[in-house]
Structure formats: structure tokens, C-alpha cells
Amino acid sequence: MRLFGYLDRLSARPGEVLSVRASGDGGEVTVDFVRMLHGDANPLGPGFLTEDVPAIPSQTVRVGEQRTWPGSCLVADGVVPIGTTELAIDILVWPTTPVAGREQGLVSVVDATGEPVTVLALDPEGVPQLSTAAGGVLAATGRPLAPRRWYRISAELGIRGATLEVVPLQPFVGDADPALASTTAAADLSAASGVVVAARRCTDEGTRHRPDGVFNGKLERPTLRSGGRVLADWAFERDFAASVAADVSGNDRPGLLVNMPTRAVTGHNWTGEVTDATADPGQYGAIHFHDDDLVDAGWPEIAALRLPDDLPSGVYAARLRGTTRDGEETDHVPVIMRPAPGARRARIAFLLPTFTYLAYANERLQHRLDYEAAGITDHPIAAGAHDRALADHPEFGSSLYDLHADGSGVCYSSALRPILNLRPDYRMWLQNAPRGLSADLYLEHFLAHHGIEHDVLTDHDLHADGEEALEGYQVVLTGSHPEYYSARMLDALQHHVDTGRCLMYLGGNGFYWVTSQDLGRPHVVEVRRSAGIRTWEIQPGEGRHSTTGERGGLWRWRGRSPNRLVGVGMCSQGWDEKAPPFERTPLSYKPEWAWVFDGIDDHLIGDFGLVMNGASGDELDRFDEALGSPPNTAVLATSRRHSDYYQLAVEDVMMLAPGLGGATSDLVRSDMVVVERPSGGAVFSVGSICFTGSLPWQGYRNNVARLVRNVLANFLARGSTPLQVTEGEFP
């Protein structure tokens, strides 16, 4: 694939203008706008379905190849006064990949164009050195740094020569003495102007910065002096959420932090007694830079799409079509259209989990973990076209499931870049079936197929507007995997059901990880992983989010388990060829629950589906009073035995022992429940990511589709609004 695009937002309103950014190979590309109805091309379902939006004229533009330059650093202009003849540099350094086979800049003094004048760096073998713009070495200690240990590096240079000193702050036998180097070679500072920290250079490319020679590791308190005067002194412990580093020298030279390096991380003086960066910021004076950080690809706009004022709420996409050297290509770049301000709202809101989409954005686990060898899948793993393209473009950044090149976990994810697994036709490599947005289109088409009026909202809308986002809606439907949630979003849903309205949780592994949004950069979300099922873990002491200061990890550990909100909570995950159906419990046959199963004579619910061939699979949630499920929760169906490809979630395991797999453990299951609220509202939950994949089976003439309609009709009627269906009636 050679044609890629992204938009300037995931959620929009009628009347706004979407900015389309794209990369191609120089040919003509047609840009138009379509409504997305169904993404799965599986012949057992409706197929890939879109509707053109003729009110937005198509445009034909030439799209050249765009470069993406990942890597984080600090950039500050005008730090060094004209006429400076000598400089002193001091910085604390904690390298993670000191031997990188390339130069890694620590502090680079640059001219007005951003080109280096003199550079303090690690050479390809991890040896600290001071060099000139032309690469001539002024001083080098000859001793490489060890990984993940703190050093103080000091350099002085000017017309009389240069000195370089490296002092280990955690000395071991053999390196207790400082490493010192000096030379009489003069350094010409006449062109010196700005400073770049954590890179050799970082030039301004108009819509983006271009870092080069980026350092991997933590840096702390970079300071520049000249003639006894402090020119700049950056205190990284100030305002962790800021996109700039504060200069406390009194000269007002804040440093712009390019590509959002990780903040609120432990510094050289961390004692281990404090684990809250907000309680003692002085112990968190470091920033962790990475050569693969990316929060904005910075591609230029190739087209602007004005959204009509009367555009209905729904799931849409900017469609890019062109001929590349690889042949005809099409890229559907999604955007969710929420209702216009002041417009009449439908009584039903479909809440798409865009925080979760960002958490998984460009996930690369296939290339790092062996799921077959781990025994959690029974079929070969095969990458689809989007994942193959992603493997060819590491510069597009990673997901919150991945590791940086230096082995640390990725804790920020951004929407301002091509996200190749956020496509309506995406099939996840693990199931060879839709997941994320492509799976949520099953429910979108179910509603459209039956002519059920609804609005579509996103996590971003819910986080921005809180309770107000859900005002006027009687029923809120979730997507198949609303895993990542902020406190504001949880509060809004809790308020919704506490005030007599209803929630249908039609997925699994929901409301699991504490997630925050960057206040100044709403396209960025943050997660810090600890406990729970995880693919990386925070370093000791670094569990607080830099964007909000709140404690990260599982909501369960903050007293807000998903069980409390929706009656069920995460308990297992696994991926095999046949997901089991739900089996009705004796309670489900009692008269008070007849409305749920009206028109359904089957004992098994969902013994079919377009994802893993069944309704209960992928990630599962169960009822558990000990974890907060309300005592009045009605368990109406539970999944049949799962295979041992499903194992009990680690947070539920007190001690390792046999019998933790689905074939023997009663705790490995998904439960279908209804929770009645004192307010008259209610929650219906299914506890399975696969569930909505059963909706389209046999043209929506199946017991899963019937059951969802039954519950939706009942919940809607509680607000005195009958369910209106214009198509797809059941026989």
C-alpha cells in the first residue's frame, strides 16, 4: 500500500471543516465523503457497504509522498546571546540504549537555521563526546556509559579549548572515579543561537519538526552558562502536563517538547518512598525521550471537506482513491459525526469507543509476541493488508500495547497520524475478523437495517461534555470493546443510569483501564499499565499520569470496577476457532424476564457469528458480587464451557495452580445480565467482544438480533418512546 490518510479529528459536527492529510506517490487522488454502514466483506454477512454523500463535492488532487519523522526532543530558540565565546553545559543522563550504533545527542547548540554548532552527545559506542558542527571531536572520555544508570555530564568549551567530565551518580567498582577529558582545540561559538536537548538537531519543516540523532533515555536539568551567567535552566519537574519545559533561569527560554516525550518519571534522586509525582515533583525531575515518539505526523493538508449543516449523525469516512505503483488503492479514513448543536436528538445514542481505538492504534503485537506458542490461539496467525502495510511503516508510531525501541512502554497515543487498523475493512490478525471500528459497524448496520433512529457519539464527545453529552437520550449503546475510560466518562454513564435511563453494554473487557486525555492536545490519550493483563508494565514509581496527575492502572484498583456499573467485569481472554454460545439460565424462563426472550424459543443464544463463529469469545466479562456486581443482578445466560485457550485473568489469580483454563474453571465465562436501578433505569450487559459479530447472521434473522431488539424496545419504552422499526421485520 502506498496511499495513506488521516484527518485532523475523530469526531466532528455538521458545519465544520475536515482537514484531510495524505501521502501517495505523486499521482492523482480523488477525495470524497461516504457514510459507512458495514465493513466486513465476509460473504455470510451484508458485505462492505457505504453510501455516497453527494452534498460534499469530490476533489481530485495530486498527492506526493510525505515523510514522517518520529523522535522526541526539546527545542529552545535564542538561548545563546550573540558574541558568546564560552559555554558550560551540565546535564544528568540515564541512557537506555547507550550503544545504539549511531550518535545520540544530549545537548546541541545550534545556529539560527537549526544546524549544530557544537554537540554534546554519545557516540555510536555510548562514549560521551563533545564535537564541532563538522563532526570534529573536541573531547571524548573514552569510557562508554552503562545502560539505566545515572551520570552527571559537564562540558566547557570556548576559545581556550574544551573539557568534558562524566561522574557516575551510582558508582560501581571500576567506575567510581570520574572520567575526564580535555583539549586545547578552540570552539567557534559565533553562530550559536538555539539549543536542542535529546537530539543532535531538530529542524523546523514548516508543519512539523524533524529530529535527528535522538537520544533514548532520561535526561534531567539541562543547564547552560556563560561567563558565570545562567543562560537557561530547564526544570522538568514543573507542570508535567505542559508541552513546554519551564526555564527557571529568569531568561524566559522555555523549551518546546517535540513529539511528547514521557513526563512524570523518576529522576536521579528518587528514593522509592514517594510514588506520586504530584506529591514530591522534585523527585520526578526527568523526562524520558525516545527515538520513536510521535504525536503528530505533521503532514500538510491536501483537501478540506466542509460538512453540510444538515448532515445526519453517523459513521463516515473521507474516501481516498488513486492509482499507485501498486495498482488501484482506496483508503477510507473514518470520522464520527455527532449531532449538530441544538439539533433534535434521537432517543438512542450509539457510543463508539474512540479512546479504545486510540489505545490500539497501530498495534504491533503480532511482531513481538508469539500467540501460537503462548497457547492462547489454536490457529495460525496471518497478517492482513493493513497490518502488512503497518509493518512497512514503523514511522507511523505504535499503540499503547507496544514498546519503544529502548524497551519502555508506550504510554501516549495520538490520532494525528495514519492509523492503519482504524479502518472499516480492518480484519485483526489474531481472529482474522473485524475488531474495533470494523466490528462496531455490525451494530451500526443493525440499527440502519431496521430503520432505528439513533445518533452516534464518541468517547471524545463524552469526555469533553460529560453528562451533557447524554442529555435527551433514553438508551445508550456501547461498542464491542469500550476498554479505555476516563473518570469523567464513567461519571457520565453512572449519572445516566442513576437518573432513570438505560445502558446496553454490548461488548466485553469494558471500563477496564484508567485513561486520561491531554488537556491541551485532545488527540492524545495516556495509559500507565500496572497489574491487570498487560503487555508492558510501568517502571517503579511512575504510575501517575503526566496529563492529569491521577493514578493509572485498573479502575478496579480505584474502587470503580466495571461490575459496579454494568454488572459484569473482565475475567478472561482467548482466541480459538469456535467461540461458544450463551446458555440460558433457569432464571431466564421466569415470567418477569419473558420480555428479554420474546419470540425466542432457543435455549442456546448465539451459536453462530462472523467473529470466531460464536457470540461469547475474545475477551469475557462475568458477574461477581465480590467485585461489585449489584446483588439484584439477574444472570439470564452464561457462556458454555470455553477451551483452555482461555485462561483466568491475572488480577483474579491469587496463586498459580492447575485448573485456571476455560475447560475446568467456572470463573472463565461471559454472563448476560440485566441490572435494574432504583431510579427505574437499567443496564443490559453481554460480557463478550464477539457478541455483535452474531447480529448480521442470516440477514439479522437470528436469536441474537431478536434479543437485542427486545431489550432495546423495553428500555426505550421506559422513556415513553416505542421502538420504531421500518425494515427487517422478523417473520
Buried (B, 14 or more C-beta within 10 A) or exposed (E): BBBBBBBBBBBBBBEBEBBBBBBBBEBEBBBBBBBBBBBBEBEEBBEBBBEEBEEBEBBEBEBEEBEBBBBBBBBBBBBBEEEBBBBBBBBBBBBBBBBBEBBBBBBBBBBEEBEBBBBBBBBEEBBBBBBBBEEEBBBBBEBBBBBBBBBBBBBBBBEEBBBBBBBBEEEEEEBEEBBBBEBEBBBBBEBBBBBBBBBBBBBEEEEBBBBBBBBBBBBBBBBBBBEEEBBBBBBBBBBBBBBBBBBBBEBEBBBBBBBBBBBBBBBBBBEEEBBBBBEBBEBBBBBBBBBBBBBBBBBEEBBEBBBEEEBBBBBBBBBBBBBBEEEEBEBBBBBBBBBBEEBEBBBBBBBBBBBBBBBBBBBBBBEEBEBEEEEBBBBEBEBBBBBEBBEEBBBBBBBBBBBBBBEBBBBBBBBBBBBBBBBBBBBBBBBBBBBBBBBBBBBBBBBBBBEBBBBBBBBBBBBBBBBEBBBBBBBBBBBBBBBBBBBBBBBBBBBBBEBBBBBBBBBBBBBBBBBBBBEEBBBBBBBBBBEBBBBBBBBEBBBBBBBBBBBBBBBBBBEBBBBBBBBBBBBBBBBBBBBBBBBBBEEBEEEEBEEBBBEBEBBBBBBBBBBBBBBBBBBBBBBBEEBBBBEEBBBBBBBBBBBBBBBBBEBBEEEEEEEBBBEEBEBBBBBBBBBEBEEEBBBBBBBBBBBBBBBBBEEBEBBBBBBBBBBBBBBBEBBEBEBEBEEBEEE
